[in-house]
Amino acid sequence: MAAATSARGHDNATIVIEAFKAHYRSRGQGVTVCAHTWPHGCVYVVPEGPDMTCRARRHVTVELLNGSVCVDEHLREALGASERPTDPTDPDRQQGVRISATEPLGASCGASYGKFRWGLTFQEIETRWGDVAKFVALVADLLSRIPRPGEAQ
């Protein structure tokens, strides 16, 4: 299955990932992107640090299939992210959700999505912010306000 592409003909996921890299690079800061390929693939975006093993620093994923951005509870409200679909027979996600690879909010991070239970489609991002770079700037600002693990709150 081919990745979704924007009206400009670029892979949507690449557009979002490159926007994150450009944002942090323009500020002289680092950002780590790390692929998570099971079951359908996403990329974790972690600013200012290479420690991808620290799950507490992961708050954003980009779905490789279609460029949707999924977030945890720290970002969902501020971004107005929608809850990813649940199995109506299992609303508490005890068994996990069988999600199609064509689900607009993606199907990565396993059947229960882990902590990335909310998301925005690439099209929502373009419609609401007009430009992926503006969306990324907002996300980066929100991420900078989340205390790092071990920091005083």
C-alpha positions in Angstrom: 0.0 0.0 0.0 1.4 3.4 -1.0 1.8 6.2 1.5 -0.7 9.1 1.3 0.5 12.1 -0.6 -0.3 15.7 -0.3 -1.7 17.9 -3.1 2.0 18.8 -3.7 2.8 15.2 -4.5 5.1 14.7 -1.4 4.7 11.9 1.1 2.6 13.4 4.0 4.7 11.8 6.7 7.9 13.1 5.2 6.4 16.7 5.1 5.6 16.5 8.8 8.9 14.9 9.8 11.0 17.4 7.8 9.0 20.3 9.3 9.9 19.1 12.8 13.6 18.8 11.8 13.6 22.2 10.1 11.9 23.9 13.1 14.4 22.6 15.6 17.4 23.1 13.3 16.4 26.8 12.8 16.6 27.3 16.5 19.9 25.5 17.0 18.2 22.7 18.8 18.2 19.0 18.3 15.4 16.7 17.6 15.4 12.9 17.4 13.2 10.9 15.1 13.0 7.2 15.7 11.1 4.7 13.7 8.7 2.3 15.4 7.7 -0.1 12.7 5.2 -2.4 14.4 2.5 -3.0 13.2 2.2 -0.3 10.6 4.9 2.2 11.4 5.3 5.6 13.0 8.1 7.9 14.0 8.6 9.2 17.5 9.6 12.9 17.6 11.6 13.8 20.7 13.1 17.3 21.0 16.5 18.0 22.4 17.7 14.5 23.2 18.7 11.2 21.7 17.4 9.0 24.5 14.6 7.3 22.7 14.5 4.6 25.4 13.0 7.1 27.8 9.3 6.5 27.1 8.4 9.4 29.3 9.9 11.8 26.7 7.8 10.5 23.9 4.7 12.7 23.4 4.3 12.8 19.5 4.3 10.2 16.8 3.9 10.7 13.0 2.2 7.9 11.2 4.3 6.8 8.2 1.4 5.6 6.2 -0.4 8.9 6.0 1.3 11.7 8.0 -1.3 11.8 10.8 0.2 13.1 14.1 -0.8 11.2 17.2 -0.2 12.6 20.7 -0.5 11.7 24.4 -2.6 13.3 27.1 -0.1 16.2 27.5 -1.0 17.6 24.1 -4.4 16.4 23.1 -6.5 19.2 24.6 -4.3 22.1 23.4 -4.3 20.7 19.9 -7.9 19.6 19.8 -6.9 16.1 18.8 -9.6 13.5 18.2 -9.6 10.2 20.1 -8.5 7.3 17.9 -11.1 4.7 17.2 -12.0 2.1 19.8 -13.6 -1.3 19.4 -17.2 -0.9 20.6 -17.1 -4.3 22.2 -14.0 -3.4 24.1 -14.2 0.3 25.1 -11.5 0.0 27.8 -9.0 -1.5 25.3 -8.5 -4.6 27.3 -8.1 -6.7 24.2 -6.8 -4.1 21.9 -8.4 -2.7 18.8 -8.2 -4.3 15.4 -7.7 -1.3 13.2 -7.3 -1.2 9.5 -4.1 0.1 8.0 -6.2 2.7 6.2 -7.6 4.2 9.5 -7.2 8.0 9.0 -5.5 8.4 12.4 -3.2 5.5 11.8 -2.8 2.1 13.4 0.7 2.2 14.8 1.8 1.8 18.5 0.0 -1.5 18.7 -3.7 -2.3 18.9 -4.3 -0.2 22.0 -2.2 2.8 20.8 -0.2 2.9 24.1 -0.4 6.5 25.3 -0.9 7.9 21.8 -4.7 7.7 21.9 -5.4 11.0 20.2 -4.5 12.4 16.8 -5.0 14.8 13.9 -5.0 13.8 10.2 -2.6 15.5 7.8 -5.6 17.1 6.2 -6.9 18.5 9.6 -3.4 20.0 10.2 -3.4 21.7 6.8 -7.0 22.9 7.2 -6.7 24.2 10.8 -3.2 25.7 10.7 -2.8 26.4 6.9 0.8 25.3 7.0 2.4 22.2 8.6 5.3 24.5 9.9 2.8 26.5 11.9 1.4 23.4 13.5 4.9 22.1 14.2 5.8 25.4 15.9 2.8 25.1 18.2 3.6 21.5 19.0 7.2 22.4 19.8 6.1 25.2 22.1 3.8 22.8 23.9 6.5 20.2 24.2 8.9 22.8 25.7 6.4 23.3 28.6 6.3 19.6 29.6 8.7 19.0 32.5 11.3 16.4 31.6 11.5 13.2 33.6 13.2 13.9 36.9 12.6 17.7 36.7 10.7 19.4 39.4 7.1 20.3 38.3 
